[in-house]
């Protein structure tokens, strides 16, 4: 049996990435590395992988919430380290003593 594709979802993947030989000094390895880096920066591969399988809206919302929470925790941690510069050192000392 053939797998059926989602007919409603026919969006094209956005992004146009170019790497020229002059840009990389005619080095093939450098061109490939630069192309991969540009594609990752554009998010083309991530977008393609996200579109391959259907994710329920509730799963998408949960992932968004978790991502937002991680970002808030990271910012709060950096803020605490900025306002209490000695707390980072004492936390490391306490970790070693345990």
LINDASUL-V756497 format. One record per helix or strand of 2 or more residues. SS is the DSSP state (@ for helix, = for strand). FROM is the first residue (numbers start at 1). TO is the last residue. If there is no record, write none. Layout:
BEGIN
ss->SS from->FROM to->TO
ss->SS from->FROM to->TO
END
This chain:
BEGIN
ss->@ from->28 to->42
ss->@ from->44 to->52
ss->@ from->57 to->83
ss->@ from->85 to->97
END
